[in-house]
Amino acid sequence: MSELVDNVEGIVHEPTQVHEDGGVDLTVTEIYTVETPGRVDFGGGELQPADLDPHPRVWRDEDDDYQWWHLDAGTYLIEYNESLSETALLQPRTEIVERGASHPTLRIAELPRMPLTVGGAGLRLKENARVSTLLPLDQG
């Protein structure tokens, strides 16, 4: 049986993202706001995606290599740098939860855009921040 990390592509910095227990942290590459609703019906004949716009980023410091998203309370869609080719358990990182944000914990076989709910006073999130963790199913 292969390790989970062998089935994750696009890892930004393996020494930081890969855990000794086989878990892999995922990083955010884009955050979207939902501008107009999508549609979901019973049979799929009227299925339509929502219209999404990339959320703007700002420089915190002109010497930074990466920009920040300033997220107000609400729900956004996040897109990961990484991709997955094995079934695993996806959960939010404690660092996100402790700052008033979260996303669903799901058993997945590929990485969809994930709804991120931000509460309270909002959240500042830097490009490539580690926001989620993949766990092998035998550890979930």
Sequence and secondary structure as in RCSB ss.txt:
>XXXX:A:sequence
MSELVDNVEGIVHEPTQVHEDGGVDLTVTEIYTVETPGRVDFGGGELQPADLDPHPRVWRDEDDDYQWWHLDAGT
YLIEYNESLSETALLQPRTEIVERGASHPTLRIAELPRMPLTVGGAGLRLKENARVSTLLPLDQG
>XXXX:A:secstr
   GGGGEE  S HHHHB TTS EEEEEEEEEEEEE  B  SSSTT B  EEEE  EE SSTT SS EEEE SEE
EEEEES EE S EEEEE HHHHTTTEE   EEESS   EEEEE TT EEEETT EEEEEE GGG 
